[in-house]
Amino acid sequence: MLELISLATVTAMLTTVGAGLGNEAGRNAALMIGGLARRIAGREVPAPQRPAEWEALAQLLYEGASRSPEHARGLAEVEAVVSRALVQVRIRTSPQLPGGLRGFVDRDKQMRLLTREASRKFDGRARRAHLYGPEGMGGTSLALRWGWR
């Protein structure tokens, strides 16, 4: 059986798709998510429009994958498609980061956690960190500040 991924990872993956992966892989991921959600819920699941709806969909997918190996495999397939789409987006984008904010404060703990994850000894697990939360909380600023360092 596949190792289940965390609810935070599912939420981050859906947020990425919801943010508009405009390539073919992004559209395929959205279609796969819709199909998996229908199988898990046993009914049509409307496409999310607001952050709370994306979180509810993430919860549905996570719980379905927790209960069924078949649904866990489906979720892993979606994650693979999203990962490939992100690689394609990264290849086409500029390697330069936009400038950071001057008034960046109170994120020392999060900066240390990101650095620790990025510099840990490779043990077979991917080095990934998912920054998530309500809009305007400073997640993008945190990622940019850490990237500049």
Solvent accessible surface area in square Angstrom, and as a share of the most:
residue,aa,sasa,rsa
1,M,160,0.71
2,L,77,0.38
3,E,160,0.72
4,L,65,0.32
5,I,56,0.28
6,S,58,0.38
7,L,62,0.31
8,A,30,0.23
9,T,21,0.12
10,V,0,0.00
11,T,19,0.11
12,A,16,0.12
13,M,11,0.05
14,L,1,0.00
15,T,78,0.45
16,T,37,0.22
17,V,14,0.08
18,G,38,0.36
19,A,87,0.68
20,G,53,0.51
21,L,20,0.10
22,G,62,0.60
23,N,19,0.10
24,E,105,0.47
25,A,14,0.11
26,G,3,0.03
27,R,125,0.46
28,N,61,0.31
29,A,0,0.00
30,A,50,0.39
31,L,131,0.65
32,M,60,0.27
33,I,8,0.04
34,G,22,0.22
35,G,13,0.12
36,L,1,0.01
37,A,1,0.01
38,R,102,0.37
39,R,135,0.49
40,I,20,0.10
41,A,32,0.24
42,G,68,0.65
43,R,146,0.53
44,E,117,0.52
45,V,31,0.18
46,P,105,0.66
47,A,74,0.58
48,P,19,0.12
49,Q,136,0.60
50,R,150,0.55
51,P,77,0.49
52,A,73,0.56
53,E,57,0.26
54,W,53,0.19
55,E,98,0.44
56,A,64,0.50
57,L,11,0.06
58,A,0,0.00
59,Q,69,0.31
60,L,43,0.21
61,L,0,0.00
62,Y,64,0.24
63,E,72,0.32
64,G,0,0.00
65,A,2,0.02
66,S,49,0.31
67,R,166,0.60
68,S,24,0.16
69,P,60,0.38
70,E,101,0.45
71,H,33,0.15
72,A,5,0.04
73,R,117,0.43
74,G,9,0.09
75,L,5,0.02
76,A,40,0.31
77,E,101,0.45
78,V,1,0.01
79,E,36,0.16
80,A,38,0.30
81,V,15,0.09
82,V,6,0.04
83,S,28,0.18
84,R,135,0.49
85,A,0,0.00
86,L,49,0.24
87,V,74,0.43
88,Q,76,0.34
89,V,44,0.25
90,R,153,0.56
91,I,135,0.69
92,R,156,0.57
93,T,77,0.45
94,S,79,0.51
95,P,133,0.84
96,Q,150,0.67
97,L,77,0.38
98,P,84,0.53
99,G,61,0.58
100,G,39,0.38
101,L,106,0.53
102,R,239,0.87
103,G,65,0.62
104,F,40,0.17
105,V,108,0.62
106,D,128,0.66
107,R,43,0.16
108,D,93,0.48
109,K,128,0.54
110,Q,67,0.30
111,M,8,0.03
112,R,154,0.56
113,L,75,0.37
114,L,22,0.11
115,T,70,0.41
116,R,161,0.59
117,E,46,0.20
118,A,47,0.37
119,S,84,0.54
120,R,43,0.16
121,K,180,0.76
122,F,123,0.51
123,D,86,0.45
124,G,57,0.55
125,R,141,0.51
126,A,66,0.51
127,R,110,0.40
128,R,119,0.43
129,A,55,0.43
130,H,66,0.29
131,L,74,0.37
132,Y,129,0.49
133,G,44,0.42
134,P,105,0.66
135,E,153,0.69
136,G,86,0.83
137,M,78,0.35
138,G,26,0.25
139,G,20,0.19
140,T,102,0.59
141,S,24,0.15
142,L,4,0.02
143,A,46,0.36
144,L,32,0.16
145,R,60,0.22
146,W,83,0.29
147,G,36,0.35
148,W,144,0.51
149,R,190,0.69
